[in-house]
Amino acid sequence: MIHLRNLVQPDLVLGGNVLSLSLEQLQRQGIAGLILDVDDTLVSMHSRQISVELRQWIETLRPQLQICW
């Protein structure tokens, strides 16, 4: 039986900024998709906008990875 908690358990935990991750690093880890926690993690809780840098990073990875955010 597959438990939901096993499906959403992280395969990679970063010690730094997510923007430093490259497609090559993710592929080397065998990661085919990302679930990004936006609220107060990638974006301030009081903001409704993501940074230009974050948007560019997501758009760079999107053709090769499944991304949910």
N, C-alpha and C positions, 0 to 999 in steps of 0.2 A: 504494500500500500504506500502511495506517495503522499506525504504530508505537505500542506501548503507552506509551512515554515521552511521546508527544505528547498522549495522552488524559489523563494525570495531571499534566501541566505546569500550574502555576498561571496563572490569568488575571489575578489581582489579588494583589499582595503588600502586606501591611500594615506600616506603620511603628509602629503603636501597638496598642492593645488591640482585640481582635476584637469586644468588646461595643459598641464605638462604631459599628460598621457597622449601617446601617438597611436595611430591605427596599427602600426607595426607591433607596438608593445601589447596591445589588446589581442591581436591575432596570435602572437606568440604564446599568450596565456590561454588561447583557445576560447576567448570570449567572443560570442557572436551577437550579443545584445547588451544594452545598458538600461537600467532603471535609474533615472536621476531624480533625487529629492530636491526640488527647487525651493520650497518654502523654508526660509531661514538657513539654508545650507548653501545653495548656489546663488540665491538672491535674498537680499535682506527682507525680513518679514514685512517691512513697511513699504516695500517697493513692488510695483506691478510690472517692471521692465527687467529684462535680462541685459547684461552688458553686451556690447558689440563683440568683444572677444569671445564670450561664451557662445553667442549665436554663431559666429564664424566657426568655432570648434565643432559645434553640433552639426552644422551644415557640411563640414569637411568629412565627418565620420558617417553621416546618415546614408550615403550611397552604399556603404559596405556593412553597416551594422543596423540592427533593430534598436531604435531608441524610443523609450517612453519617458515622458516628463510632465 
